[in-house]
Amino acid sequence: MSVPGAWYLVLAAVLFGLGATGLLVRRNVLVMFMCVELMLNAVNLTFVTFGRLQNDIGGQVSVFFVLVVAAAEVVVGLAIIVAMFRRRAAATADDIHSLKG
Amino acid sequence: MLGAVLPALAGFHAGVLANSGVLANAASSGVRLGHASAWVVFVIGAVLILSGAFGVILLRNPVHCALMLVVTLLGIAVEFVDEAADFLAAVQIIVYAGAIVILFLFVIMFLGVDRRESAGPERMKAQRPLAVLLGFVTLAEILVLSRVQHWSTGYAGNSQYPGGFAGPLNSRDQNVQTLGQSIYTRYLLPFEMTAALLVIAVVAAVVLSRRQESVAGEMSVEEQESVVGE
């Protein structure tokens, strides 16, 4: 009928790996946040693919809820970043070590 | 390595489908792409996704990273269209590209952090090679684990719910109707909880980003005295 699901799963795995790599490599807090979004989208693609393979709408329902939670997460995370930048003009994650014991 | 993994994965999922047997007799609904055009759409989406992801990781300027993130999200939406998830493709564009990336760009501009990442001495020696190595380990782990049988199978329907717990994907209705019926019936309570979650997120954002010294619309003592003095 169409492209086999394994291709989508491999693509999603590669995207997840890229997001994880970026989260570890980059030191700008905002870019690290974007890499988290990359990983979330990889998982969304996996959800939709498995939903199609199993003929179950539940995969798409899960993606719907992931979208809502991702929106809330971004709002709160960016608010934290704004509050953090206001206190100290720190652009990198290495500068945020106030909680270190 | 990929060439070895792909046929195994394809065979594995063919086995899953043969076992569940739900897709074989499911009536296809709506507009289905042909085989060749589905591949074309898949490849276009994959190129968009991967180029955007590499852009997010490699580009220096955070504004450029946000714009490359849009490319990746567009590619994901293309893949959703390819998989007949029409509603999610539209929502992906509207919510992610229209709201979340705009929020990212707004914060970048607002904070003025669109300068280059400082290339100062790294606190952790060899962070970059270790990070790339760990990324490859993550990818290999996912690919290897997905070859293990029954790692990724879930509830595949039974006689009571032939199309799975949430409802069949290939019903007579359109994608939006099917999704809406599932969300508003079986997943009504989680759906209501998302409303509470969004309210909590809005309140949290206001509380977190509010300046402590002066509430918006509230004048300080000096400002009040200056107004009275005039």
Interface residues (C-beta under 8 A of the other chain):
Chain A: M1 S2 V3 P4 G5 A6 W7 Y8 L9 V10 L11 A13 V14 L15 F16 G17 L18 G19 A20 T21 G22 L24 V25 R26 R27 N28 L30 V31 F33 M34 C35 E37 L38 N41 N44 L45 V48 T49 F50 G51 R52 L53 Q54 N55 D56 I57 G58 G59 Q60 V61 V63 F64 F65 L67 V68 V69 A70 A71 A72 E73 V74 V75 V76 L78 A79 I80 I81 V82 A83 F85 R86 A91 T92 D94
Chain B: L2 V5 L6 L9 A10 F12 H13 V16 L17 S20 V22 L23 A26 S28 R32 L33 H35 A38 W39 F42 A46 I49 L50 A53 F54 V56 I57 P62 C65 A66 L69 T72 L73 I76 E79 F80 D82 E83 A84 A85 F87 L88 V91 Q92 V95 Y96 A99 I100 L103 F104 V107 I108 F110 L111 V113 R115 E117 S118 E122 R123 Q127 R128 L130 A131 V132 L134 G135 F136 T138 L139 I142 L143 S146 S152 G154 Y155 A156 G157 G163 G164 F165 A166 G167 P168 L169 N170 N175 T178 L179 S182 I183 Y187 P190 T194 L197 L198 I200 A201 V202 A204 A205 V206 L208 S209 R211
